[in-house]
Amino acid sequence: MGQKKDLTGSEKSKIVRYLAEGCSSLKIAKLLKRDHRTIKRFIQNSQQGRKKRVEKPRRKITAHELRKVKRAAAKMPLATSLAIFQSCNITGVPKSTRCAILRDMAKVRKAERRPPLNKTHKLKRQDWAKKYLKTEFSKVLWTDEMRVSLDGPDGWARGWIGKRQRAPVPLRRQQGGGGVLVWAGIIKDELVGPFRVEDGVKLNSQSYCQFLEDTFFKQWYRKKSASFKKNMIFMQDNAPSHASKYSTAWLARKGIKEEKLMTWPPCAPDLNPIENLWSIIKCEIYKEGKQYTSLNSVWEAVVAAARNVDGEQIKTLTESMDGRLLSVLAKKGGYIGR
């Protein structure tokens, strides 16, 4: 049995399911007709998370280009490394090299740390991962809300700042100048939405269900085939408006109940792939410290950014679930590096 190249996505999914059934790595190798070392390597990598990249020789840039980068970094505080280099018309430089060059003249503001998980949280996260190990995740609709404000995401601003340069003080209006609440979902390689919650509406159980009726069910779900509806699993987090008895009963009347409504563990945004979609959209709408003057303008920016997210990006996020489950089990319920 010769050793092949990389495992396909289908083979990786089968490995996860065989592991959940208690098969050994040797038995899995025989079932898939793959080299045993290939199977063991995949299992070890999934449990250890991403491997640290081997440091490669960085591409050298000229002294003139270096001065241009330094000036651009000073003029574009909080910009990404890609935006800084593009403004200097310097192309073909990988991200690792750009960041290594910028570290000599600037620094990045780090994101806030996540709150610690207690023992109960970790146990529930592990139980959830074990429960859904055999799930066909291409049939799961991952949903969530995101609030976008006029002045930028609270506590999220991140970008390169020159070492001798002070971070700019952005315009700050009371309550961030207001914001827009956005709901969306992703399934397989498809984006559902985004849909805008009406301004001034607070999402309680009743308004949440009415919102789903007017947007998700009428504009997307009812167009799907009966077989799709029969197999789809609906995921939502444990926000009070989602997990209430009223909302649960309402969804049940819509046919989304029991195994079709995914249970969700506490403190688990790292397990929901749509959180990564929100990060992609926020990076786009707030790039270079951009701010907005009206709710309609920030909503239009969200729609435009979502339109630019292609199916392959979404597919990458939804196909990451097998690895996420293995990682949370390997870390005994702890946060995973996503």
Protein Blocks (a to p, Z undefined) as FASTA:
>chain_A
ZZdddddfklmmmmmmmmmnopafklmmmmnopafklmmmmmmmmmnopadddddddddd
dfklmmmmmmmmmmmghiafklmmmmnopghiafklmmmmmmmmgccddddddddddfkl
mmmmmmmmmmmmmpcfklpccdddddddfkopehkagcdddfkbccddddddehhlpaad
dddddehjacehjddddehiacdfklmmmmmmmmmmmmmmmmpcfklmmmpccdddfbfk
lmpmklmmmmmmnopahjllccddehilkmmmklmmmmmmmmmmmgghiacfbfklmmmm
mmmmmmmpcfklmmmmmmmmmmmmmmmmmnnopacdZZ
